[in-house]
Amino acid sequence: MPSFTAAQENKAIPIKHFFGPLYVDWFKEFPCPEPNVKQLANAKGDKGVAVAKAESSMKNVSSA
Protein backbone atom coordinates (compact mmCIF):
# COMPACT_ATOMS: atom_id res chain seq x y z
CA MET A 1 0.00 0.00 0.00
CA PRO A 2 2.73 2.54 0.78
CA SER A 3 4.31 2.11 -2.66
CA PHE A 4 0.91 2.60 -4.35
CA THR A 5 0.28 5.78 -2.39
CA ALA A 6 3.75 7.06 -3.27
CA ALA A 7 3.19 6.24 -6.95
CA GLN A 8 -0.07 8.19 -6.96
CA GLU A 9 1.47 11.18 -5.22
CA ASN A 10 4.37 11.46 -7.69
CA LYS A 11 2.59 12.70 -10.83
CA ALA A 12 5.90 12.98 -12.71
CA ILE A 13 6.13 9.17 -12.92
CA PRO A 14 3.34 7.32 -14.75
CA ILE A 15 1.39 4.85 -12.61
CA LYS A 16 2.37 2.07 -15.05
CA HIS A 17 5.79 2.12 -13.39
CA PHE A 18 4.08 0.97 -10.21
CA PHE A 19 2.11 -1.80 -11.91
CA GLY A 20 5.03 -3.34 -13.85
CA PRO A 21 6.83 -4.77 -10.80
CA LEU A 22 3.50 -5.51 -9.14
CA TYR A 23 2.47 -7.76 -12.04
CA VAL A 24 5.79 -9.62 -11.88
CA ASP A 25 5.28 -10.32 -8.18
CA TRP A 26 1.60 -11.18 -8.69
CA PHE A 27 2.23 -13.81 -11.37
CA LYS A 28 5.03 -15.36 -9.29
CA GLU A 29 2.58 -15.79 -6.42
CA PHE A 30 -0.49 -16.59 -8.53
CA PRO A 31 0.59 -18.10 -11.87
CA CYS A 32 -1.90 -18.43 -14.70
CA PRO A 33 -3.60 -21.80 -14.90
CA GLU A 34 -2.50 -24.22 -17.57
CA PRO A 35 -3.85 -23.12 -20.97
CA ASN A 36 -6.92 -24.95 -22.19
CA VAL A 37 -7.31 -26.55 -25.62
CA LYS A 38 -8.81 -23.42 -27.18
CA GLN A 39 -6.06 -21.16 -25.83
CA LEU A 40 -3.40 -23.57 -27.11
CA ALA A 41 -5.07 -23.70 -30.52
CA ASN A 42 -5.12 -19.88 -30.68
CA ALA A 43 -1.41 -19.89 -29.80
CA LYS A 44 -0.68 -22.53 -32.49
CA GLY A 45 0.28 -25.04 -29.81
CA ASP A 46 2.84 -22.80 -28.09
CA LYS A 47 2.20 -23.01 -24.35
CA GLY A 48 4.41 -19.98 -23.62
CA VAL A 49 2.46 -17.82 -26.05
CA ALA A 50 -0.86 -19.03 -24.60
CA VAL A 51 0.25 -18.17 -21.06
CA ALA A 52 1.59 -14.77 -22.16
CA LYS A 53 -1.74 -13.97 -23.85
CA ALA A 54 -3.64 -14.99 -20.71
CA GLU A 55 -1.40 -12.79 -18.52
CA SER A 56 -1.79 -9.88 -20.91
CA SER A 57 -5.55 -10.31 -20.87
CA MET A 58 -5.55 -10.33 -17.05
CA LYS A 59 -3.44 -7.18 -16.94
CA ASN A 60 -5.77 -5.36 -19.34
CA VAL A 61 -8.85 -6.26 -17.29
CA SER A 62 -7.29 -5.04 -14.07
CA SER A 63 -6.31 -1.67 -15.54
CA ALA A 64 -9.78 -0.91 -16.94
Backbone hydrogen bonds in HBPLUS format (Angstrom, degrees):
<---DONOR---> <-ACCEPTOR-->    atom                        ^
c    i                          cat <-CA-CA->   ^        H-A-AA   ^      H-
h    n   atom  resd res      DA  || num        DHA   H-A  angle D-A-AA Bond
n    s   type  num  typ     dist DA aas  dist angle  dist       angle   num
A0004-PHE N   A0001-MET O   3.13 MM   3  5.15 120.9  2.50  97.9 112.7     1
A0005-THR N   A0001-MET O   3.01 MM   4  6.26 166.2  2.03 161.5 164.4     2
A0006-ALA N   A0002-PRO O   2.96 MM   4  6.15 159.7  2.00 147.1 152.9     3
A0007-ALA N   A0003-SER O   2.94 MM   4  6.06 150.7  2.03 138.0 146.1     4
A0008-GLN N   A0004-PHE O   2.97 MM   4  6.25 152.1  2.05 149.8 157.0     5
A0009-GLU N   A0005-THR O   3.00 MM   4  6.21 147.5  2.11 145.5 154.5     6
A0010-ASN N   A0006-ALA O   3.11 MM   4  6.27 146.7  2.23 146.8 154.0     7
A0013-ILE N   A0010-ASN O   3.30 MM   3  5.97 160.7  2.34 116.5 121.0     8
A0017-HIS N   A0014-PRO O   3.04 MM   3  5.91 162.7  2.07 122.8 127.3     9
A0018-PHE N   A0015-ILE O   2.83 MM   3  5.30 146.8  1.94 111.7 122.0    10
A0019-PHE N   A0015-ILE O   3.25 MM   4  6.73 153.3  2.33 147.1 154.3    11
A0020-GLY N   A0016-LYS O   3.06 MM   4  6.14 152.8  2.14 148.5 153.2    12
A0023-TYR N   A0019-PHE O   2.84 MM   4  5.98 159.0  1.88 160.7 162.9    13
A0024-VAL N   A0020-GLY O   3.29 MM   4  6.63 158.0  2.34 148.6 154.4    14
A0025-ASP N   A0021-PRO O   3.06 MM   4  6.33 167.4  2.07 153.1 155.2    15
A0026-TRP N   A0022-LEU O   2.81 MM   4  6.00 156.6  1.86 149.7 157.5    16
A0027-PHE N   A0023-TYR O   2.93 MM   4  6.09 173.2  1.94 158.5 158.2    17
A0028-LYS N   A0024-VAL O   3.16 MM   4  6.34 134.8  2.38 140.0 151.9    18
A0029-GLU N   A0025-ASP O   3.11 MM   4  6.34 155.1  2.17 147.6 153.6    19
A0030-PHE N   A0026-TRP O   2.66 MM   4  5.79 159.8  1.70 158.2 165.6    20
A0040-LEU N   A0036-ASN O   2.95 MM   4  6.20 160.8  1.99 156.5 162.3    21
A0041-ALA N   A0037-VAL O   2.88 MM   4  6.10 154.1  1.94 148.0 155.6    22
A0042-ASN N   A0038-LYS O   2.92 MM   4  6.19 157.8  1.97 150.5 156.2    23
A0043-ALA N   A0039-GLN O   3.04 MM   4  6.24 133.0  2.27 137.1 149.6    24
A0043-ALA N   A0040-LEU O   3.12 MM   3  4.97 128.6  2.40  91.2 105.2    25
A0045-GLY N   A0040-LEU O   2.69 MM   5  4.80 170.5  1.70 152.2 149.9    26
A0044-LYS N   A0041-ALA O   3.05 MM   3  4.94 158.4  2.10 107.5 109.1    27
A0046-ASP N   A0043-ALA O   3.10 MM   3  5.42 167.0  2.12 114.3 118.0    28
A0050-ALA N   A0046-ASP O   3.03 MM   4  6.33 159.8  2.07 153.0 159.2    29
A0051-VAL N   A0047-LYS O   2.91 MM   4  6.16 160.5  1.95 155.0 159.5    30
A0052-ALA N   A0048-GLY O   2.96 MM   4  6.10 160.0  2.00 144.3 150.4    31
A0053-LYS N   A0049-VAL O   2.88 MM   4  6.10 155.3  1.95 150.2 156.5    32
A0054-ALA N   A0050-ALA O   3.03 MM   4  6.26 154.5  2.10 143.3 150.4    33
A0055-GLU N   A0051-VAL O   2.87 MM   4  6.17 161.9  1.90 155.6 160.2    34
A0056-SER N   A0052-ALA O   2.91 MM   4  6.08 161.2  1.95 146.3 152.0    35
A0057-SER N   A0053-LYS O   2.90 MM   4  6.07 155.4  1.96 145.7 152.5    36
A0058-MET N   A0054-ALA O   2.95 MM   4  6.22 153.8  2.02 147.1 154.2    37
A0059-LYS N   A0055-GLU O   2.91 MM   4  6.18 154.6  1.97 152.1 159.0    38
A0060-ASN N   A0056-SER O   2.98 MM   4  6.22 158.6  2.03 149.8 155.1    39
A0061-VAL N   A0057-SER O   3.11 MM   4  6.33 151.3  2.20 145.8 152.8    40
A0062-SER N   A0058-MET O   3.13 MM   4  6.32 157.7  2.19 145.3 151.0    41
A0063-SER N   A0059-LYS O   3.17 MM   4  6.37 133.6  2.39 142.2 153.5    42
A0064-ALA N   A0061-VAL O   3.33 MM   3  5.44 161.6  2.37 103.8 109.2    43
